């Protein structure tokens, strides 16, 4: 909701490390924080402080006007406070309900001031907006939120991970992106992104969820025996890996031998359908090779499937031989 987004933004403003530098506090003899230094009135630091206070007081429009004038005056000789001014102006735009326009200021920081102290904060702000977009927040146009912004959110999350790989911000960006793909049923992208997440953040608290969803994503990619079943073999390996790491969770989630058996059956059916296709085309050598692979693959595990029984029937009918399971 809008009030919740505004409250989160205010919290972010109040806890931004760079902003805390505008005032200096020290502990007195009684252990209380006492203000010992404040920006000189009329200074650049004071302008930033005043703009920030206007946002907190619920006057983001005034904060933006103040910063517009200050930023325009800095076009030729940029103050060291310039990146921070862009950040606070972006925050003012967000607080006014126009997070899309705020992105212009955040992007300027990431592109022109990558070495500044506020660079990580700007990337984090973009991630916050991206998460809202991929979760359904629509972009405002002509005063109405009607334009789908999921693609914008997707791009922002990709950029954030590229800009801050290995960081907590990059970690959040990539898991949010993977969850988005999973939510919209883009299972190929979900599987790939969860794999990327697991490679880059092996100790993440989200590791268990990522491993589990990667299994489901690979299984969901299989649309039937007439389609590519390459994801099934990977899913089988992932199920066994998850079960070995988290046996209790695997049992609860149904990632057990029973699921492996269903995966084997589906993979075998895909191979059987391929063999039938070769037979319809009159390519008996290819059909025979495929059926033999079905019956011997994975040390004969597929040989216990229903598809394997049909494969034996076809082999017998064609007069082909294969060593049967004892």
Buried (B, 14 or more C-beta within 10 A) or exposed (E): EEEEBBEEBBEBBEEBEBBEBBEEEEEEEEEEEEEEEEBEEEEBBBBBBBBBEBBBEEBBBBBBBBBEEBBEEEEEEEBEBBBBBBBBBBBBBBBBBBBBBBBEBBBBBBEEBEEBBBBBBBBBBBBBBBBBBBEEBBBBEEEEEEEEBBEBBBBBBBBBBEBBBEBEBBBBBBBBBBBBBBEEEBBEBBBBBBBBBBEBBEEBEBBBBBBBBBBBBBBBBBEEBEEEBEBBBBBBBBBBBBBEEBEEBBEEBEBBEEBBBBBBBBBBBBBBBBBBBBBEEEBEEBBBEBBBBBBBBEEBBBBBBEBBEBBBEBBEEEEBEBEEEE
